[in-house]
Amino acid sequence: MYRNFIKRLLDILISLIIIVCFCWLYIILAILVRTKLGSPVLFKQPRPGKDEKIFNMYKFRTMTDEKDENGNLLPDEVRLTAFGKKLRSTSLDELPEFFNILKGDMSFIGPRPLLVKYLPYYNERERLRHSVRPGLTGYAQAHGRNAISWEKKFEYDVWYVEHLTFLTDIKVIIDTVKTVLSHDGVVLNALEDFDEYRKHQQDADTQAP
């Protein structure tokens, strides 16, 4: 009942309330992002959702568009300003995702939506993370954010899918608040891209005697 009906109803009601009540914050952040980081204000990227259906996920941008003399974007660590780091550490850059939640692309709680290019590299068990809507936060984000290994991330994601209840979601929310307030687990480029990581694993398995 909760998984199939109540969870979605709560997503609609809470996201709508937050968008209406904090419209002033959206406006302030949009102005600050435009002033400090440039245009466009929003960062848009396709991500796989429930049943691997692709949708566009929105965030406030956290990096500039600075380029080198050849017109190539500078490394992320150069383009990520102090303001951008603050947006990420406080998770304020995630606020536009409430519109994704209201639309039905996402849920408040669920496995974080990763890159589309990772889809061919999941094993059968890891694909279970796509049997529910992706979340604004999830069990993995509440227990390490982006400072844990890929194996641990997927272990947490699948655990969540298999134990999805109202009480589990409440626990994830509480643990997420603790993690955000402590600024734990915010590491830029802590892991190599999952597709490259899985390719390296496959190469190592092939070369093993």
C-alpha positions as CSV (number, residue, x, y, z in Angstrom):
1,M,0.0,0.0,0.0
2,Y,2.7,2.5,1.0
3,R,5.1,1.5,-1.9
4,N,2.4,1.6,-4.6
5,F,0.1,4.5,-3.5
6,I,0.8,6.4,-0.3
7,K,4.5,7.1,-1.2
8,R,3.6,8.8,-4.5
9,L,0.7,10.8,-2.8
10,L,3.1,12.1,-0.2
11,D,5.6,13.0,-2.9
12,I,3.0,15.1,-4.7
13,L,1.7,16.9,-1.6
14,I,5.0,17.6,0.1
15,S,6.8,18.8,-3.1
16,L,3.9,21.1,-4.0
17,I,3.9,22.6,-0.4
18,I,7.7,23.1,-0.5
19,I,7.7,24.7,-4.0
20,V,4.9,27.1,-3.0
21,C,6.3,28.0,0.5
22,F,9.9,28.4,-0.6
23,C,9.4,30.1,-4.0
24,W,11.2,33.1,-2.5
25,L,14.3,30.9,-1.9
26,Y,14.2,29.6,-5.5
27,I,14.2,33.3,-6.7
28,I,17.1,34.3,-4.4
29,L,19.2,31.3,-5.4
30,A,18.5,31.8,-9.1
31,I,19.6,35.4,-8.8
32,L,22.8,34.4,-6.9
33,V,23.6,31.6,-9.3
34,R,23.1,33.9,-12.3
35,T,25.3,36.6,-10.7
36,K,28.1,34.4,-9.5
37,L,28.2,31.5,-12.0
38,G,26.5,32.8,-15.1
39,S,23.7,31.5,-17.4
40,P,21.9,29.2,-17.6
41,V,20.9,29.1,-14.0
42,L,19.8,25.5,-14.1
43,F,21.9,22.4,-14.9
44,K,19.9,19.9,-17.0
45,Q,21.0,16.3,-17.6
46,P,19.2,13.1,-18.7
47,R,19.1,10.4,-16.1
48,P,17.4,6.9,-16.0
49,G,14.4,6.8,-13.8
50,K,12.0,4.0,-12.8
51,D,12.2,1.0,-15.2
52,E,15.2,2.9,-16.8
53,K,12.9,5.5,-18.4
54,I,15.0,8.5,-19.3
55,F,14.1,11.9,-17.9
56,N,15.8,15.3,-17.5
57,M,16.9,16.0,-14.0
58,Y,17.3,19.7,-12.9
59,K,19.7,21.3,-10.4
60,F,21.0,24.8,-9.8
61,R,24.4,25.0,-11.5
62,T,27.4,24.9,-9.3
63,M,30.3,25.4,-11.8
64,T,31.3,28.2,-14.2
65,D,31.9,27.7,-17.9
66,E,35.5,28.7,-17.8
67,K,37.5,27.4,-20.8
68,D,41.1,27.1,-21.8
69,E,42.7,28.8,-24.9
70,N,41.5,25.9,-27.1
71,G,37.9,26.3,-26.0
72,N,37.8,23.3,-23.8
73,L,36.2,23.4,-20.4
74,L,38.6,23.6,-17.5
75,P,38.7,20.7,-14.9
76,D,35.7,20.5,-12.5
77,E,37.9,21.4,-9.5
78,V,38.8,24.7,-11.2
79,R,35.3,25.6,-12.3
80,L,33.7,24.7,-8.9
81,T,33.8,28.0,-7.0
82,A,33.4,28.5,-3.2
83,F,29.8,29.5,-3.8
84,G,29.2,26.3,-5.8
85,K,30.8,24.2,-3.1
86,K,28.5,25.8,-0.5
87,L,25.5,25.0,-2.7
88,R,26.6,21.3,-2.9
89,S,27.5,20.9,0.8
90,T,24.2,22.3,1.9
91,S,22.3,20.4,-0.9
92,L,20.6,23.7,-2.0
93,D,21.6,22.9,-5.6
94,E,19.1,20.0,-5.4
95,L,16.1,22.2,-4.9
96,P,14.9,22.2,-8.5
97,E,14.5,18.4,-8.2
98,F,11.3,19.1,-6.3
99,F,9.8,19.8,-9.7
100,N,11.0,16.4,-10.9
101,I,9.3,14.9,-7.8
102,L,6.0,16.7,-8.5
103,K,6.1,15.6,-12.1
104,G,6.7,12.0,-11.1
105,D,10.2,11.5,-12.5
106,M,11.6,11.1,-9.0
107,S,10.6,10.5,-5.3
108,F,11.9,12.1,-2.1
109,I,13.5,8.9,-1.1
110,G,15.1,6.4,-3.5
111,P,18.4,5.5,-5.2
112,R,20.0,8.6,-6.7
113,P,19.7,8.7,-10.5
114,L,23.1,8.2,-12.1
115,L,24.3,8.8,-15.6
116,V,22.6,7.2,-18.6
117,K,26.0,5.9,-19.9
118,Y,26.2,3.6,-16.9
119,L,23.2,1.5,-17.9
120,P,25.0,-1.2,-19.9
121,Y,27.4,-1.9,-17.0
122,Y,25.0,-2.9,-14.2
123,N,24.7,-6.5,-13.2
124,E,21.3,-8.0,-12.7
125,R,21.1,-7.3,-9.0
126,E,22.4,-3.7,-9.4
127,R,19.5,-3.1,-11.9
128,L,17.1,-3.5,-9.0
129,R,17.8,0.1,-8.1
130,H,15.7,1.1,-11.1
131,S,12.6,-0.8,-10.0
132,V,11.6,2.2,-7.9
133,R,11.6,6.0,-8.6
134,P,15.0,7.6,-8.0
135,G,15.2,9.9,-5.1
136,L,16.3,13.3,-4.0
137,T,18.2,11.4,-1.3
138,G,18.6,7.8,-0.6
139,Y,20.0,5.2,1.8
140,A,23.5,5.5,0.2
141,Q,23.4,9.3,0.4
142,A,22.5,9.2,4.1
143,H,25.4,6.8,4.7
144,G,28.4,8.3,2.9
145,R,27.1,10.4,0.0
146,N,29.8,10.3,-2.7
147,A,32.7,9.2,-0.4
148,I,31.8,5.4,-0.5
149,S,32.7,2.8,-3.1
150,W,30.5,1.8,-6.0
151,E,29.9,-1.6,-4.5
152,K,28.7,-0.1,-1.2
153,K,26.5,2.4,-3.1
154,F,24.7,-0.3,-5.0
155,E,24.6,-2.5,-1.9
156,Y,22.8,0.3,-0.1
157,D,20.5,1.0,-3.1
158,V,19.4,-2.6,-3.4
159,W,18.9,-2.9,0.3
160,Y,16.6,0.1,0.2
161,V,14.5,-1.4,-2.7
162,E,14.1,-4.7,-0.8
163,H,13.2,-2.9,2.5
164,L,11.1,0.0,1.2
165,T,8.6,0.9,4.0
166,F,7.3,4.2,5.5
167,L,9.7,3.7,8.5
168,T,12.6,3.1,6.2
169,D,11.9,6.4,4.4
170,I,11.6,8.2,7.8
171,K,15.0,6.8,8.9
172,V,16.6,7.9,5.6
173,I,15.3,11.4,6.0
174,I,16.6,11.7,9.6
175,D,20.0,10.3,8.6
176,T,20.2,12.6,5.5
177,V,19.6,15.7,7.7
178,K,22.4,14.5,10.0
179,T,24.8,14.0,7.1
180,V,24.0,17.3,5.4
181,L,24.4,19.3,8.7
182,S,27.7,17.6,9.4
183,H,28.9,18.1,5.7
184,D,30.1,14.6,5.7
185,G,30.8,12.7,2.5
186,V,31.1,15.7,0.1
187,V,34.1,14.8,-2.0
188,L,34.7,16.1,-5.6
189,N,35.5,13.4,-8.1
190,A,35.9,10.8,-5.2
191,L,35.3,7.9,-7.6
192,E,36.1,7.3,-11.3
193,D,33.1,7.1,-13.6
194,F,31.3,3.8,-13.0
195,D,31.6,2.7,-16.7
196,E,35.3,3.1,-16.5
197,Y,35.5,1.4,-13.2
198,R,33.5,-1.6,-14.5
199,K,35.7,-1.8,-17.6
200,H,38.8,-1.9,-15.5
201,Q,37.2,-4.7,-13.4
202,Q,36.4,-6.6,-16.6
203,D,39.9,-6.2,-17.9
204,A,41.4,-7.4,-14.7
205,D,39.2,-10.5,-14.7
206,T,40.2,-11.2,-18.3
207,Q,43.9,-10.9,-17.5
208,A,43.7,-13.0,-14.3
209,P,45.4,-16.5,-14.6
